[in-house]
Amino acid sequence: MVEAGIAHDSEELRRQKRIKYLKYGVAFVVFQTIVIVIFALTIMKVKGPKFRVRSATLENFSVDTSSNPSFSTTFNGQFGVKNTNFGQYKYDNATVTFAYRGTTVGEAIVSKSKANMLSTKKINFSTNLNLASTSISEWNSDISSGILPLTAISSRLNGKVTLMFIMKKKKATQMNCTMDLVIASQTIDNIKCK
């Protein structure tokens, strides 16, 4: 009888250990699932980069308000490709078009390169902006206000984000910036990008 009681207690202890290990196993699986879901929703989520005009200066600025209204200048500036992903963004060549009231006045080339993870790639550029003999109706009012509104619109900046050196996701972005060319101070002011 004593041996039966001891065997029963021993069997009960084994059963309780198995239940305890099963609980630990289930808790571990639930914890791992939560970690994987959080990892997938934050680290592995790929966002599109931001492509902007960061700064700009003018050189050799000239404006003609006679019977042939025109302007020309050398536009020196810096683009920024901001990558907020946990992997580098490699992008292809692109063209940025500068326009005054819808009329193209210049272009800048963005060469193929990469933006490292969680950083901004700065791209210096220089281009000539020229508008010869315009017939744009707002020209006189823009000249009298002293501000020529410019837009910078890019073709798509196509590229791939590489996550953990294994996964590659295609992402593209497009620049859409407006800025004011101030005639009196010969500067670029009020740069706004969407």
N, C-alpha and C positions, 0 to 999 in steps of 0.2 A: 504494500500500500504506500509506503514511504517512497519507494522507487517510482511508482506511478505518479505521485505528486511532484517529485523532482523532475521527472520527464515532462510532465505537463507544464511546469513552470519554465523549464528550459525551452520548450516549444513556444510558449507564450513570449518569452524574451526574444527569440529569433523572429517571430512574427512582428513584434514591435520594432525591431531593428530594420526589418524589410520595409515596413511602413515609413519609418523615419528616413531611410535612404531614398525611397520613392518620392517623398515630399521634397527632399533636397534636390533630386533630379528634376522634378517638375518646376521648382523655383528657379533652378539654373536655366532651364529651357525658356521659361517666361522672361527672365532677365536678358538672356541673349537675344531673344526676339525683339524686345524693347530697344536694345542697343542697336540692332541691325536696322530697325525702322527709323530710329532717330538719325543714324548715319546716312541712310538712303534719302531722307527728307532734307537734310542740311548739306552735308559734304558732297554727296553725289548729284545734287540738283544743279543743273547747268543753267546759268543766266547769260543773257546776251550782254556783250561788252558795251561800254559807252564811248562814242567817238565824238570829240568836241574840239572847238577852237579854244585854246587855253589863253593865248596872248597874241598881240600883233603890234607892229610898228610900221610907219611909213617912211619912205625916203624918196627924194626927187619928185615931190608932189607938184603937179601943175594942173590948173583948171583954166579953161578958155570959155568965156561967156559971150563971145562975139556972135556973129551970124552962124558960125560953125561950133556950137557948144560941144565941149569935150573935156575929158580929164584923163590923166595918166599918172601912175605912181608905181614905185616898187614896194610890194607888200611883203614884209618879213614877219613871220609868225611861228607859232608852235601849235601843233595838233596834239591831242592826248587820246590814247586808247586805254580806257580804264577797265581792267579785268578784275571782277569781283569773285572769280571762281577759284576752287582749290586745285587748279591745274593750269598749265600755260595755254595761251591763246595764240595760235599761229594763223596769220592772215595773209591774204594775197594782195597783189597790187590793186590800187584803186585811184580814182580821179576825183578831186574836189573842184567843183565849179563855183566861181564867184560871179554874182549877178547884181546888176543895178536895175531895179524895177522890172525884173524878168529878162533883161538883156544881158547875155554873157559878156563879162568884162575880163575874165582871166580863169586860168586853171592851174591847179597844183597836183603833182603826182605823189601818191603815198606808196612807197616801195614795200615789197614783201618783207615781213619781219615777224617778231613775236613779242607778246606782252606776258611777262612772268605772272605766276599766280599772286593774287591779292596785291597787284601793283598797277601803276600807270606807266605806259610806254610814251615817252615824249618824243615827238617827231618835229624837227625844225624844217622849215621850208621858206622859199623865197620865190615870188612870182611877180610878173608885171601885170598890172591892171590897166586896161586901156578902154576908153569909150570914145569913139570918133564920131563926130557929127550926129548927135542924137536928135531924134524927133519925139522924144518922150515928153508928154504934156506936163508932167510934174517937174521937169527940169528947172524952170524958172523959180517955182516956189521952193524947191530944195536948195537952190543956190542962195536965194534971199534968206532962207532960214539958217544957212550955213552948215547944213547936215545932209550928206548923201547916204541914204539907207542902202546897205549891202546885205546880201544873203549868201551863205555858204552851204551848198547842198552837194553831198557826195553820191557817187554811185555806191552801190552796196559794198560794204567791207566784209567780204566773205572769209571765213576761217573755220578752224576746228579747235575745240577745247580738249586737251588730253588730260584725263583723270587717272591718277595712279599709274601712269605709263602704260595703261592697257586700253581703257575705254576712250574712244574718240567720238565727240558729238559735234555736228556741224552747227555753227551759230553765225548769224550775220547781223550787221547793224548799219544804220544810215545816219549821216550827219545832217542836221537841219538847224543852222544857226543864223541869227540876224545880228547885225552890228551897224554902228553909225560911224561914217567917215566925217570927222569934224574938220571943216575947211580952215577955220581960223587958226587952230592949234596944230593942224596937220597930224592928227592922231586918230586912232580907232578907239571908240568908246561904246559902252553899253552892249557888250557881247552877251547874247542870250542864246542858249542852245536847248533844244527839246530832246 
